[in-house]
Amino acid sequence: MADQVVDTGGVEVSGQAVVGNRFLGRTRELKELRADIERAGLDTLSGRKAPRARVLLIAGRPGSGRTALAEELVRQVADRYGDGVLRARLSEPDGTPVPVGRVARELLAALDRPTPPGVAEDDLTAALRKALAGRRVLLVLDDAAEAEQVDALLPDSPGCLVVAVSGGPLTGIADVRPCTLGGLDTKSAVALLSRQAGSVRITVDPRSAEGLAEVCQGQPAALVLAAGWLAAHPKSAVADLAKQLRAEGDEGTPLGRILRLVHASLPTTPARILRLLCLAPGGLVDPHIASALAGSSVDGARAVLDDLVGLGLLHAVDSPLPTYQVPACLHAHLKALTETQDRPAELQLARARMLERTVRLLQSCRAITETDSPETRQKLLDMPRALRFPTPRAAADWLSIRRPALLASARAAVADGELDTLARRLMSQLVRALVVHVGTQTAAADLYDIHGLVLDVAERQNLPREKAAALLNLGDVDARTGRQREALVRYRAALDAGREANDPYATGRAMESVGGAHLELGDYDRAADWFGRALAQRLARGERADAARLYGRIAAAYTYAGRYGEALRNWRAAIAGHRRNGDVAAHARALSELARVQEYAGRPEESLRTCQEAVEWARRAEDPRLHAALYLRLADTLERLGDPAAAQLHRNAARRMLGEEPEELDVAESGPEQGTFEPEHDANACEIRSTSAED
């Protein structure tokens, strides 16, 4: 299995003591960690078999090179773990713990074990442990905020190894000895400065280089920024930089002091972009995000981002599109700079510009797939060139690459609480883009999370219409994944919200969905009752097509209940409705279901005549697959009536219509042999309602 990176909160790439492909220093720590892998645990010493994976803990302040040390250890021992390396980050850049369920879901996806959306956290972690059972996997858990996060993700397989990175000891996890990091040794620190800033100034003044390393307290992140400053100021001596840092006094950490110095040396626009990068969702930034934050051009923002990479303030991500990672260890310091340099209103405006740019990019991402519409083509042409995607493939690639940042942006916008209108537009466009490019089933987990965020905003803003839509969408996902009782609770809440909003669409759909949930739970009388309530509303509103479909759903419920008389009456009502609406294909399907119920009711001759009529209507519908499927249904009926020769003739006719397709098709929208009765909702089933008209 190839190495997998689980991008739940970003990958910390700051504070590293790696230059090129060479790791500097930490010889003692690496030796201790490798020895700890081989050390007999407490269970082994007591004669018991180790019940769980061995855990190694690397503890240190952000910027101490803890992640780089973990990666170097992984590089040295990875060949012992034949099932590969998994990586996940357990904290957001601002220090917020990432929910364990989200991490477990992403790890399962990396193991090709996707899970249904909405599954409880305990079930996800149990599924992860089951997936890792018997494997030899090296699991890297970066930036753990608390012991409970690591403990929940520990594999039960003793053949696995967990390397956890944290700011301190993880009390509560047995048999773990932390490897606590301080600064680099002087030789390694000077070598880091020399490789990053050039060797000439370091060689001619080694004492000053050692003094600079001492001022930085050997912290790799601070040394990287110091080396970047020296590289950008070729006429400045190493002693000058050390003197300036000493003049800063002992206030704050070495990393904070050198960052303030670097920030002060930047021109106005790059300095502002640097500060505002703490607003980038998930710590991931691209030229569009940077330009929106600072209100500059996209090309200008990319040039600034490349310059910041040269200074060690950003790290370029290996990606087909220009993408950059803000080092997590800089987040708190950048936030402190914004608090002193920018007014709250300016920061809010920057957030709003960033969200608005993201919304417009998502609009463009979706619109490029709908160019057959003149209105959509004109919308695309009206967009600035920088916001347009050349092809649908380019839009899909952008969506895939930016997915973690887009989801983080939605979470951050909802948590902010002051930009709810933009947050709702963002989530609406994100849902539509995911459905178009990824598909409802593939993106189900992301859609479930987004609809949960929509529900949070709707409840906070007292928006019953949006609340109803979110509850319906969440209920649909619960129903599709077999959690019918949870879905029933959602649908009932959606019904209450729809009534509060006086929204007939939400009310009708909620009543029908409540009926569908009761049907799946085997409560057929309640199902028929709720379908009947939905039918009454459709009839009162003159919605004839939906009314005809609901007659069929009522008939199906009665069929399950064995009440064939009521089922036959409702199928005949459905047939009459489809005939009045001119829906020939639906008319044929309804006739087929009527024939099925007639057979169940012990009326085989009537069933045969109805089935023959259904075949004729399928021919008029000019749908070869439906026509062939009804021929097969007719063949089964003839077989049961004792006419195998005629049955074979109809089967052969069906095969000729299907060409090379050998499978038997079932025409039923709903029927006892199908097992489920899915409501035929509109194509906008995942729509977040009451959004701006321009969306």
SULLINUR-V360959 format. One line per field, one symbol per residue. burial: b if it has 24 or more other C-alpha atoms within 12 Angstrom, else e. A space follows every 50 residues. Layout:
burial->???
//
This chain:
burial->eebbbbbbbbbbbbbbbbbeeebbbbeebbeebbebbeeebeeeeeeeee ebbbbbbbbbbbbbbbbbbbbbbbeebbeebebbbbbbbbbbbbbbbbbb bbbbbbbbbbbeeebbbbbeeeebbbbbbebbeebbbbbbbbbbbbbebb bbbbbbbbbbbbbbbbbbbbeebbbbbbbbbbbbbbebbbbbbbbbbbee bbeeebebbbbbbbbbbbbbbbbbbbbbbbbbeeeebbbebbebbbeeee eebbbbbbbbbbbeebeebbbbbbbbbbbbbbbbbbbbbbbbbbbbebee bbebbbbbbbbbbbbbbeeeebbbbbbbbbbbbbbebbeeeeeeeebeeb bbbbbbbbbbbbbbbbbbbeeeeeeeeebbeeeeeebbbeeeeebbebbb bbbbbbbbbbbbbbebeebbbbbbbbbbbbbbbbbbbbebeebbbbbbbb bbbbbbbbeeeebbbbbbbbbbbbbbbbbbeebbbbbbbbbbbbbbbbee eebbbbbbbbbbbbbbbbbbbbebbbbbbbbbbbbbbbeeeeebbbbbbb bbbbbbbbbbbeebebbbbbbbbbbbbbbeeebbbbbbbbbbbbbbbbbb eeebebbbebbbbbbbbbbeeeebbbbbbbbbbbbbbbeeeeeeeebeeb bebbbebeeeeeebbbbbbbbbeeebbbbeeeeebbbbbbbeeeb
//
